[in-house]
């Protein structure tokens, strides 16, 4: 992670730059899907 300079419409800005960790995005999506399924299961049994 570090700072990188980027030009936008003639002005120069410093932005944060990072290298994406391989597999992180896939793991994030799997965790979100499991959480959504869990909440559907829990809330479908609330009224019983």
C-alpha positions as CSV (number, residue, x, y, z in Angstrom):
1,X,0.0,0.0,0.0
2,X,1.3,3.4,-0.8
3,X,0.6,6.7,-2.5
4,X,0.4,7.1,-6.2
5,X,0.0,10.3,-8.2
6,X,-2.8,10.4,-10.8
7,X,-3.8,13.1,-13.2
8,X,-7.5,14.0,-13.6
9,X,-8.7,16.8,-15.8
10,X,-5.3,18.4,-15.8
11,X,-4.8,18.3,-12.1
12,X,-2.6,16.0,-10.2
13,X,-3.9,14.1,-7.2
14,X,-2.3,11.6,-4.7
15,X,-4.4,8.5,-4.3
16,X,-4.0,5.4,-2.1
17,X,-2.7,2.5,-4.1
18,X,-2.9,-1.2,-3.1
19,X,-2.3,-4.6,-4.6
20,X,-5.4,-6.8,-4.5
21,X,-5.0,-9.9,-2.4
22,X,-5.8,-13.0,-4.6
23,X,-8.9,-14.8,-3.5
24,X,-10.1,-12.1,-1.1
25,X,-13.0,-11.0,-3.3
26,X,-14.2,-14.5,-3.8
27,X,-14.0,-15.2,0.0
28,X,-15.9,-12.0,0.7
29,X,-18.7,-13.0,-1.6
30,X,-19.0,-16.5,-0.1
31,X,-19.2,-15.0,3.4
32,X,-21.9,-12.6,2.3
33,X,-23.9,-15.4,0.7
34,X,-23.7,-17.6,3.8
35,X,-24.8,-14.6,6.0
36,X,-27.8,-13.9,3.7
37,X,-28.9,-17.6,3.8
38,X,-28.4,-17.7,7.5
39,X,-30.6,-14.6,8.0
40,X,-33.3,-16.0,5.7
41,X,-33.3,-19.2,7.7
42,X,-33.4,-17.4,11.1
43,X,-36.1,-14.9,10.2
44,X,-38.3,-17.5,8.4
45,X,-38.7,-19.3,11.8
46,X,-39.5,-16.1,13.9
47,X,-43.3,-16.4,13.6
48,X,-43.6,-20.1,14.4
